[in-house]
C-alpha cells in the first residue's frame, strides 16, 4: 500500500469499522455505504433527513426562526443509529456538518426512495470481499 493510500485509510473518517482496516475504496460514497448497512441505522438516518427538511419547511411556513434550534436533533437521530445498531468510525466533523456527509446523506435518501440503496450495499460488499479475499485469502 502506498503512503498516500495508507494515510487516507488510516484517517478515522475513511475507516469503515474496527474490523476492516484495509479496503480498496477511495471515494467516500463507497465508504459511506459500508458504514450504513443496517436497516435500522438507515431508517434512523432517513428519519433524521425528513425531520431536517420538515424543520426547514416549518421555519419558513411559520416564520419562526426558533424552530431552527431543533436542527441538532436531526443529527442526533442519525448518531443514534450508529450507537444502537451500527458502530463505525464517525468523524466528529461529519457528525456535526460536512459537505461530503451531507452529499452522501442526500444521495442515500434518493437511492432509498428509488429502491437502489440495497443494490449499492451489495455491490460495495462484493468489491470489498473480493479485495479482501485476494489480499488475505492465502493467510493461514
Beta strands, then each sheet from edge to edge (+ up, - down):
end
